[in-house]
Amino acid sequence: MVENSELRKAGLKVTLPRVKILQMLDSAEQRHMSAEDVYKSLMDAGEDVGLATVYRVLTQFEAAGLVVRHNFDGGHAVFELADGGHHDHMVCVDTGDVIEFFDAEIEKRQKEIVREHGFELVDHNLVLYVRRNAAKP
Ligand SMILES: [Zn+2]
């Protein structure tokens, strides 16, 4: 199973809850899930994994670099698999929906601005808080 080797590669022992949670993150339509989302999806799938276990495993995954945790304002922490390339996020303040985006121009400008201040960019995290336009364009 792919999940087993991914766990081993991350230096984690293969346990049933870890495999189930990794499978869930891998197959879920939603790329950004809170611990509660993962817990509910597992319950819906008939898997018996407690919420405390979900929290613990997600924290272990984060420490092992398997998932990235985002602490967006006004919501629960959400987790996503650390498999994609770099991207930034928009969060809808009404629904909590998370939208991913990448803009080469923004990436470039950020590096330039940092350089103008005498630094080099190590990492960044850009979150835009958004609301859907009420009026149709
Ligand atoms: Zn993302």
Backbone and ligand atoms as CSV (ligand in chain L), in Angstrom:
chain,resi,resn,atom,element,x,y,z
A,1,MET,N,N,0.832,-1.205,0.000
A,1,MET,CA,C,0.000,0.000,0.000
A,1,MET,C,C,0.871,1.262,0.000
A,2,VAL,N,N,0.457,2.246,-0.765
A,2,VAL,CA,C,1.214,3.499,-0.866
A,2,VAL,C,C,1.355,4.141,0.515
A,3,GLU,N,N,0.232,4.111,1.281
A,3,GLU,CA,C,0.229,4.781,2.580
A,3,GLU,C,C,1.302,4.227,3.504
A,4,ASN,N,N,1.473,2.902,3.468
A,4,ASN,CA,C,2.451,2.275,4.351
A,4,ASN,C,C,3.867,2.783,4.083
A,5,SER,N,N,4.220,2.844,2.791
A,5,SER,CA,C,5.576,3.274,2.475
A,5,SER,C,C,5.752,4.761,2.747
A,6,GLU,N,N,4.650,5.540,2.556
A,6,GLU,CA,C,4.728,6.975,2.871
A,6,GLU,C,C,4.983,7.178,4.358
A,7,LEU,N,N,4.323,6.372,5.185
A,7,LEU,CA,C,4.512,6.471,6.638
A,7,LEU,C,C,5.945,6.109,7.012
A,8,ARG,N,N,6.438,5.021,6.436
A,8,ARG,CA,C,7.797,4.581,6.756
A,8,ARG,C,C,8.816,5.622,6.324
A,9,LYS,N,N,8.585,6.166,5.118
A,9,LYS,CA,C,9.511,7.184,4.609
A,9,LYS,C,C,9.563,8.380,5.567
A,10,ALA,N,N,8.412,8.686,6.184
A,10,ALA,CA,C,8.343,9.822,7.105
A,10,ALA,C,C,8.853,9.439,8.492
A,11,GLY,N,N,9.296,8.191,8.649
A,11,GLY,CA,C,9.834,7.738,9.928
A,11,GLY,C,C,8.773,7.381,10.948
A,12,LEU,N,N,7.554,7.090,10.464
A,12,LEU,CA,C,6.466,6.738,11.373
A,12,LEU,C,C,6.140,5.260,11.251
A,13,LYS,N,N,5.860,4.661,12.392
A,13,LYS,CA,C,5.442,3.262,12.374
A,13,LYS,C,C,4.066,3.152,11.722
A,14,VAL,N,N,3.847,2.076,11.001
A,14,VAL,CA,C,2.561,1.870,10.336
A,14,VAL,C,C,1.544,1.364,11.359
A,15,THR,N,N,0.556,2.198,11.666
A,15,THR,CA,C,-0.534,1.778,12.542
A,15,THR,C,C,-1.838,1.998,11.786
A,16,LEU,N,N,-2.868,1.290,12.188
A,16,LEU,CA,C,-4.142,1.377,11.469
A,16,LEU,C,C,-4.704,2.806,11.426
A,17,PRO,N,N,-4.760,3.509,12.592
A,17,PRO,CA,C,-5.299,4.877,12.528
A,17,PRO,C,C,-4.496,5.775,11.584
A,18,ARG,N,N,-3.172,5.628,11.591
A,18,ARG,CA,C,-2.344,6.462,10.710
A,18,ARG,C,C,-2.640,6.156,9.247
A,19,VAL,N,N,-2.776,4.889,8.915
A,19,VAL,CA,C,-3.079,4.514,7.526
A,19,VAL,C,C,-4.445,5.061,7.116
A,20,LYS,N,N,-5.433,4.887,7.997
A,20,LYS,CA,C,-6.801,5.340,7.680
A,20,LYS,C,C,-6.847,6.843,7.467
A,21,ILE,N,N,-6.159,7.585,8.322
A,21,ILE,CA,C,-6.201,9.048,8.239
A,21,ILE,C,C,-5.447,9.528,7.002
A,22,LEU,N,N,-4.337,8.878,6.704
A,22,LEU,CA,C,-3.572,9.255,5.502
A,22,LEU,C,C,-4.393,8.963,4.243
A,23,GLN,N,N,-5.060,7.810,4.230
A,23,GLN,CA,C,-5.926,7.460,3.098
A,23,GLN,C,C,-7.027,8.502,2.931
A,24,MET,N,N,-7.602,8.901,4.065
A,24,MET,CA,C,-8.696,9.881,4.040
A,24,MET,C,C,-8.225,11.200,3.439
A,25,LEU,N,N,-7.052,11.677,3.892
A,25,LEU,CA,C,-6.514,12.948,3.380
A,25,LEU,C,C,-6.203,12.834,1.888
A,26,ASP,N,N,-5.774,11.643,1.489
A,26,ASP,CA,C,-5.383,11.398,0.109
A,26,ASP,C,C,-6.585,11.366,-0.827
A,27,SER,N,N,-7.687,10.803,-0.350
A,27,SER,CA,C,-8.829,10.564,-1.229
A,27,SER,C,C,-9.902,11.634,-1.109
A,28,ALA,N,N,-9.833,12.464,-0.069
A,28,ALA,CA,C,-10.895,13.447,0.147
A,28,ALA,C,C,-10.916,14.476,-0.966
A,29,GLU,N,N,-12.120,14.908,-1.313
A,29,GLU,CA,C,-12.281,15.932,-2.328
A,29,GLU,C,C,-11.757,17.267,-1.802
A,30,GLN,N,N,-12.004,17.474,-0.518
A,30,GLN,CA,C,-11.590,18.697,0.158
A,30,GLN,C,C,-10.095,18.582,0.473
A,31,ARG,N,N,-9.293,19.519,-0.007
A,31,ARG,CA,C,-7.858,19.423,0.220
A,31,ARG,C,C,-7.444,19.960,1.582
A,32,HIS,N,N,-8.271,20.804,2.173
A,32,HIS,CA,C,-7.937,21.418,3.456
A,32,HIS,C,C,-8.983,20.993,4.467
A,33,MET,N,N,-8.580,20.153,5.417
A,33,MET,CA,C,-9.547,19.584,6.354
A,33,MET,C,C,-9.141,19.864,7.791
A,34,SER,N,N,-10.132,20.200,8.608
A,34,SER,CA,C,-9.883,20.327,10.042
A,34,SER,C,C,-9.880,18.919,10.637
A,35,ALA,N,N,-9.415,18.815,11.872
A,35,ALA,CA,C,-9.428,17.517,12.547
A,35,ALA,C,C,-10.864,16.978,12.619
A,36,GLU,N,N,-11.813,17.907,12.845
A,36,GLU,CA,C,-13.218,17.494,12.916
A,36,GLU,C,C,-13.701,16.960,11.571
A,37,ASP,N,N,-13.287,17.612,10.487
A,37,ASP,CA,C,-13.652,17.138,9.141
A,37,ASP,C,C,-13.139,15.713,8.930
A,38,VAL,N,N,-11.882,15.476,9.295
A,38,VAL,CA,C,-11.283,14.150,9.118
A,38,VAL,C,C,-12.048,13.131,9.962
A,39,TYR,N,N,-12.329,13.521,11.194
A,39,TYR,CA,C,-13.056,12.646,12.113
A,39,TYR,C,C,-14.428,12.279,11.550
A,40,LYS,N,N,-15.151,13.294,11.055
A,40,LYS,CA,C,-16.494,13.046,10.519
A,40,LYS,C,C,-16.443,12.166,9.266
A,41,SER,N,N,-15.483,12.423,8.390
A,41,SER,CA,C,-15.355,11.612,7.182
A,41,SER,C,C,-15.061,10.163,7.525
A,42,LEU,N,N,-14.217,9.960,8.525
A,42,LEU,CA,C,-13.906,8.587,8.940
A,42,LEU,C,C,-15.148,7.913,9.502
A,43,MET,N,N,-15.915,8.659,10.310
A,43,MET,CA,C,-17.155,8.112,10.870
A,43,MET,C,C,-18.114,7.737,9.764
A,44,ASP,N,N,-18.278,8.649,8.777
A,44,ASP,CA,C,-19.171,8.395,7.639
A,44,ASP,C,C,-18.746,7.148,6.878
A,45,ALA,N,N,-17.429,6.901,6.855
A,45,ALA,CA,C,-16.920,5.732,6.134
A,45,ALA,C,C,-16.952,4.479,7.015
A,46,GLY,N,N,-17.497,4.640,8.213
A,46,GLY,CA,C,-17.625,3.491,9.106
A,46,GLY,C,C,-16.337,3.113,9.824
A,47,GLU,N,N,-15.382,4.042,9.848
A,47,GLU,CA,C,-14.116,3.765,10.532
A,47,GLU,C,C,-14.202,4.245,11.981
A,48,ASP,N,N,-13.721,3.430,12.885
A,48,ASP,CA,C,-13.820,3.727,14.308
A,48,ASP,C,C,-12.509,4.345,14.811
A,49,VAL,N,N,-12.323,5.626,14.534
A,49,VAL,CA,C,-11.133,6.338,15.020
A,49,VAL,C,C,-11.617,7.541,15.816
A,50,GLY,N,N,-11.210,7.654,17.071
A,50,GLY,CA,C,-11.686,8.729,17.945
A,50,GLY,C,C,-11.085,10.075,17.563
A,51,LEU,N,N,-11.783,11.145,17.997
A,51,LEU,CA,C,-11.328,12.496,17.672
A,51,LEU,C,C,-9.950,12.780,18.274
A,52,ALA,N,N,-9.722,12.301,19.495
A,52,ALA,CA,C,-8.421,12.533,20.147
A,52,ALA,C,C,-7.296,11.885,19.343
A,53,THR,N,N,-7.580,10.699,18.799
A,53,THR,CA,C,-6.589,10.002,17.963
A,53,THR,C,C,-6.327,10.795,16.689
A,54,VAL,N,N,-7.410,11.323,16.091
A,54,VAL,CA,C,-7.254,12.117,14.873
A,54,VAL,C,C,-6.334,13.313,15.143
A,55,TYR,N,N,-6.585,14.016,16.251
A,55,TYR,CA,C,-5.737,15.156,16.620
A,55,TYR,C,C,-4.285,14.721,16.768
A,56,ARG,N,N,-4.080,13.621,17.493
A,56,ARG,CA,C,-2.720,13.169,17.787
A,56,ARG,C,C,-1.991,12.789,16.492
A,57,VAL,N,N,-2.689,12.027,15.641
A,57,VAL,CA,C,-2.061,11.562,14.397
A,57,VAL,C,C,-1.746,12.751,13.474
A,58,LEU,N,N,-2.670,13.708,13.384
A,58,LEU,CA,C,-2.418,14.876,12.526
A,58,LEU,C,C,-1.205,15.661,13.028
A,59,THR,N,N,-1.067,15.764,14.344
A,59,THR,CA,C,0.091,16.449,14.925
A,59,THR,C,C,1.382,15.693,14.610
A,60,GLN,N,N,1.312,14.359,14.683
A,60,GLN,CA,C,2.474,13.541,14.321
A,60,GLN,C,C,2.805,13.701,12.841
A,61,PHE,N,N,1.775,13.720,11.993
A,61,PHE,CA,C,1.980,13.907,10.549
A,61,PHE,C,C,2.645,15.255,10.279
A,62,GLU,N,N,2.188,16.260,11.020
A,62,GLU,CA,C,2.752,17.599,10.822
A,62,GLU,C,C,4.238,17.601,11.206
A,63,ALA,N,N,4.544,16.989,12.343
A,63,ALA,CA,C,5.934,16.946,12.812
A,63,ALA,C,C,6.813,16.179,11.827
A,64,ALA,N,N,6.226,15.182,11.163
A,64,ALA,CA,C,6.981,14.346,10.231
A,64,ALA,C,C,7.023,14.960,8.823
A,65,GLY,N,N,6.336,16.083,8.637
A,65,GLY,CA,C,6.360,16.750,7.341
A,65,GLY,C,C,5.406,16.153,6.315
A,66,LEU,N,N,4.498,15.294,6.765
A,66,LEU,CA,C,3.522,14.695,5.838
A,66,LEU,C,C,2.384,15.654,5.521
A,67,VAL,N,N,2.014,16.464,6.506
A,67,VAL,CA,C,0.952,17.436,6.289
A,67,VAL,C,C,1.416,18.820,6.736
A,68,VAL,N,N,0.733,19.828,6.212
A,68,VAL,CA,C,0.982,21.213,6.614
A,68,VAL,C,C,-0.261,21.689,7.354
A,69,ARG,N,N,-0.038,22.365,8.478
A,69,ARG,CA,C,-1.156,22.914,9.236
A,69,ARG,C,C,-1.290,24.400,8.928
A,70,HIS,N,N,-2.510,24.851,8.717
A,70,HIS,CA,C,-2.761,26.280,8.538
A,70,HIS,C,C,-3.672,26.758,9.659
A,71,ASN,N,N,-3.284,27.836,10.301
A,71,ASN,CA,C,-4.154,28.433,11.320
A,71,ASN,C,C,-4.773,29.694,10.751
A,72,PHE,N,N,-5.801,29.532,9.922
A,72,PHE,CA,C,-6.467,30.687,9.345
A,72,PHE,C,C,-7.293,31.371,10.423
A,73,ASP,N,N,-7.446,32.694,10.287
A,73,ASP,CA,C,-8.246,33.447,11.260
A,73,ASP,C,C,-9.687,32.953,11.263
A,74,GLY,N,N,-10.293,32.964,12.430
A,74,GLY,CA,C,-11.725,32.739,12.541
A,74,GLY,C,C,-12.174,31.337,12.232
A,75,GLY,N,N,-11.309,30.367,12.358
A,75,GLY,CA,C,-11.732,28.987,12.113
A,75,GLY,C,C,-10.820,28.016,12.814
A,76,HIS,N,N,-11.082,26.742,12.619
A,76,HIS,CA,C,-10.210,25.708,13.155
A,76,HIS,C,C,-8.950,25.627,12.308
A,77,ALA,N,N,-7.914,25.062,12.883
A,77,ALA,CA,C,-6.730,24.756,12.079
A,77,ALA,C,C,-7.132,23.746,11.012
A,78,VAL,N,N,-6.617,23.920,9.805
A,78,VAL,CA,C,-6.872,22.935,8.750
A,78,VAL,C,C,-5.547,22.327,8.302
A,79,PHE,N,N,-5.650,21.105,7.835
A,79,PHE,CA,C,-4.475,20.353,7.429
A,79,PHE,C,C,-4.583,19.995,5.957
A,80,GLU,N,N,-3.451,19.995,5.279
A,80,GLU,CA,C,-3.437,19.504,3.904
A,80,GLU,C,C,-2.175,18.675,3.695
A,81,LEU,N,N,-2.257,17.716,2.811
A,81,LEU,CA,C,-1.101,16.893,2.489
A,81,LEU,C,C,0.004,17.765,1.927
A,82,ALA,N,N,1.214,17.493,2.334
A,82,ALA,CA,C,2.347,18.312,1.901
A,82,ALA,C,C,2.888,17.808,0.573
A,83,ASP,N,N,1.984,17.536,-0.379
A,83,ASP,CA,C,2.449,16.936,-1.632
A,83,ASP,C,C,2.507,17.941,-2.773
A,84,GLY,N,N,1.756,19.026,-2.649
A,84,GLY,CA,C,1.720,19.999,-3.731
A,84,GLY,C,C,2.909,20.927,-3.677
A,85,GLY,N,N,3.095,21.672,-4.729
A,85,GLY,CA,C,4.120,22.700,-4.723
A,85,GLY,C,C,3.640,23.878,-3.905
A,86,HIS,N,N,4.404,24.961,-3.927
A,86,HIS,CA,C,4.005,26.131,-3.162
A,86,HIS,C,C,2.732,26.762,-3.728
A,87,HIS,N,N,1.841,27.144,-2.844
A,87,HIS,CA,C,0.672,27.907,-3.247
A,87,HIS,C,C,0.221,28.756,-2.079
A,88,ASP,N,N,-0.584,29.750,-2.356
A,88,ASP,CA,C,-1.154,30.579,-1.299
A,88,ASP,C,C,-2.648,30.303,-1.195
A,89,HIS,N,N,-3.282,30.947,-0.235
A,89,HIS,CA,C,-4.681,30.614,0.051
A,89,HIS,C,C,-5.565,31.843,0.150
A,90,MET,N,N,-6.820,31.649,-0.260
A,90,MET,CA,C,-7.891,32.590,0.061
A,90,MET,C,C,-8.846,31.847,0.980
A,91,VAL,N,N,-9.362,32.562,1.969
A,91,VAL,CA,C,-10.350,31.960,2.852
A,91,VAL,C,C,-11.614,32.811,2.797
A,92,CYS,N,N,-12.728,32.191,2.481
A,92,CYS,CA,C,-14.003,32.909,2.450
A,92,CYS,C,C,-14.469,33.127,3.891
A,93,VAL,N,N,-14.683,34.410,4.255
A,93,VAL,CA,C,-15.050,34.723,5.636
A,93,VAL,C,C,-16.481,34.293,5.952
A,94,ASP,N,N,-17.288,34.053,4.921
A,94,ASP,CA,C,-18.671,33.638,5.153
A,94,ASP,C,C,-18.803,32.122,5.293
A,95,THR,N,N,-18.112,31.397,4.422
A,95,THR,CA,C,-18.295,29.944,4.401
A,95,THR,C,C,-17.109,29.178,4.974
A,96,GLY,N,N,-15.960,29.833,5.106
A,96,GLY,CA,C,-14.768,29.128,5.556
A,96,GLY,C,C,-14.100,28.328,4.450
A,97,ASP,N,N,-14.645,28.411,3.234
A,97,ASP,CA,C,-14.038,27.704,2.099
A,97,ASP,C,C,-12.605,28.179,1.888
A,98,VAL,N,N,-11.738,27.249,1.547
A,98,VAL,CA,C,-10.341,27.572,1.283
A,98,VAL,C,C,-10.072,27.391,-0.200
A,99,ILE,N,N,-9.554,28.425,-0.826
A,99,ILE,CA,C,-9.244,28.380,-2.254
A,99,ILE,C,C,-7.735,28.546,-2.413
A,100,GLU,N,N,-7.128,27.676,-3.200
A,100,GLU,CA,C,-5.695,27.784,-3.446
A,100,GLU,C,C,-5.432,28.625,-4.679
A,101,PHE,N,N,-4.334,29.365,-4.647
A,101,PHE,CA,C,-3.932,30.084,-5.854
A,101,PHE,C,C,-2.422,30.240,-5.871
A,102,PHE,N,N,-1.920,30.525,-7.074
A,102,PHE,CA,C,-0.497,30.791,-7.255
A,102,PHE,C,C,-0.374,31.906,-8.270
A,103,ASP,N,N,0.392,32.901,-7.953
A,103,ASP,CA,C,0.563,34.011,-8.878
A,103,ASP,C,C,2.042,34.346,-8.988
A,104,ALA,N,N,2.592,34.100,-10.165
A,104,ALA,CA,C,4.031,34.277,-10.379
A,104,ALA,C,C,4.459,35.712,-10.108
A,105,GLU,N,N,3.590,36.657,-10.456
A,105,GLU,CA,C,3.897,38.077,-10.263
A,105,GLU,C,C,4.031,38.406,-8.766
A,106,ILE,N,N,3.100,37.901,-7.979
A,106,ILE,CA,C,3.148,38.134,-6.524
A,106,ILE,C,C,4.404,37.494,-5.937
A,107,GLU,N,N,4.691,36.276,-6.371
A,107,GLU,CA,C,5.885,35.574,-5.872
A,107,GLU,C,C,7.138,36.407,-6.152
A,108,LYS,N,N,7.209,36.915,-7.381
A,108,LYS,CA,C,8.384,37.671,-7.803
A,108,LYS,C,C,8.510,38.969,-7.002
A,109,ARG,N,N,7.393,39.675,-6.843
A,109,ARG,CA,C,7.400,40.954,-6.131
A,109,ARG,C,C,7.807,40.763,-4.670
A,110,GLN,N,N,7.347,39.692,-4.067
A,110,GLN,CA,C,7.686,39.442,-2.660
A,110,GLN,C,C,9.200,39.301,-2.499
A,111,LYS,N,N,9.810,38.557,-3.426
A,111,LYS,CA,C,11.270,38.379,-3.368
A,111,LYS,C,C,11.983,39.712,-3.542
A,112,GLU,N,N,11.476,40.517,-4.491
A,112,GLU,CA,C,12.102,41.823,-4.744
A,112,GLU,C,C,11.994,42.735,-3.519
A,113,ILE,N,N,10.820,42.760,-2.918
A,113,ILE,CA,C,10.596,43.633,-1.755
A,113,ILE,C,C,11.522,43.226,-0.610
A,114,VAL,N,N,11.634,41.914,-0.399
A,114,VAL,CA,C,12.505,41.419,0.660
A,114,VAL,C,C,13.955,41.826,0.380
A,115,ARG,N,N,14.339,41.682,-0.901
A,115,ARG,CA,C,15.719,42.030,-1.288
A,115,ARG,C,C,15.980,43.522,-1.070
A,116,GLU,N,N,14.985,44.347,-1.397
A,116,GLU,CA,C,15.117,45.799,-1.194
A,116,GLU,C,C,15.349,46.139,0.273
A,117,HIS,N,N,14.890,45.262,1.158
A,117,HIS,CA,C,15.093,45.480,2.595
A,117,HIS,C,C,16.363,44.813,3.097
A,118,GLY,N,N,17.125,44.233,2.172
A,118,GLY,CA,C,18.406,43.640,2.547
A,118,GLY,C,C,18.305,42.217,3.061
A,119,PHE,N,N,17.233,41.527,2.696
A,119,PHE,CA,C,17.070,40.150,3.147
A,119,PHE,C,C,16.901,39.215,1.956
A,120,GLU,N,N,16.909,37.927,2.226
A,120,GLU,CA,C,16.458,36.972,1.220
A,120,GLU,C,C,15.249,36.243,1.783
A,121,LEU,N,N,14.342,35.877,0.899
A,121,LEU,CA,C,13.089,35.259,1.336
A,121,LEU,C,C,13.333,33.791,1.690
A,122,VAL,N,N,12.949,33.416,2.884
A,122,VAL,CA,C,13.116,32.042,3.343
A,122,VAL,C,C,11.802,31.273,3.139
A,123,ASP,N,N,10.714,31.912,3.473
A,123,ASP,CA,C,9.412,31.263,3.380
A,123,ASP,C,C,8.348,32.354,3.461
A,124,HIS,N,N,7.157,32.049,3.003
A,124,HIS,CA,C,6.073,32.989,3.216
A,124,HIS,C,C,4.746,32.266,3.175
A,125,ASN,N,N,3.776,32.956,3.703
A,125,ASN,CA,C,2.452,32.404,3.828
A,125,ASN,C,C,1.491,33.545,3.591
A,126,LEU,N,N,0.859,33.559,2.439
A,126,LEU,CA,C,-0.043,34.659,2.109
A,126,LEU,C,C,-1.476,34.153,2.184
A,127,VAL,N,N,-2.280,34.811,3.002
A,127,VAL,CA,C,-3.689,34.436,3.108
A,127,VAL,C,C,-4.546,35.657,2.823
A,128,LEU,N,N,-5.429,35.528,1.861
A,128,LEU,CA,C,-6.372,36.600,1.551
A,128,LEU,C,C,-7.730,36.199,2.121
A,129,TYR,N,N,-8.311,37.076,2.924
A,129,TYR,CA,C,-9.652,36.813,3.451
A,129,TYR,C,C,-10.647,37.467,2.505
A,130,VAL,N,N,-11.557,36.674,1.992
A,130,VAL,CA,C,-12.392,37.135,0.883
A,130,VAL,C,C,-13.869,36.890,1.147
A,131,ARG,N,N,-14.681,37.552,0.346
A,131,ARG,CA,C,-16.132,37.317,0.397
A,131,ARG,C,C,-16.608,37.283,-1.041
A,132,ARG,N,N,-17.498,36.357,-1.362
A,132,ARG,CA,C,-17.991,36.239,-2.723
A,132,ARG,C,C,-18.776,37.487,-3.106
A,133,ASN,N,N,-18.555,37.970,-4.307
A,133,ASN,CA,C,-19.282,39.143,-4.797
A,133,ASN,C,C,-20.771,38.844,-4.828
A,134,ALA,N,N,-21.548,39.728,-4.214
A,134,ALA,CA,C,-22.999,39.537,-4.228
A,134,ALA,C,C,-23.536,39.753,-5.631
A,135,ALA,N,N,-23.020,40.793,-6.287
A,135,ALA,CA,C,-23.484,41.103,-7.639
A,135,ALA,C,C,-22.754,40.234,-8.651
A,136,LYS,N,N,-23.482,39.739,-9.593
A,136,LYS,CA,C,-22.852,38.957,-10.666
A,136,LYS,C,C,-22.015,39.917,-11.525
A,137,PRO,N,N,-20.855,39.515,-11.957
A,137,PRO,CA,C,-20.005,40.401,-12.754
A,137,PRO,C,C,-20.632,40.758,-14.103
L,1,ZN,ZN,ZN,-3.409,24.546,0.217
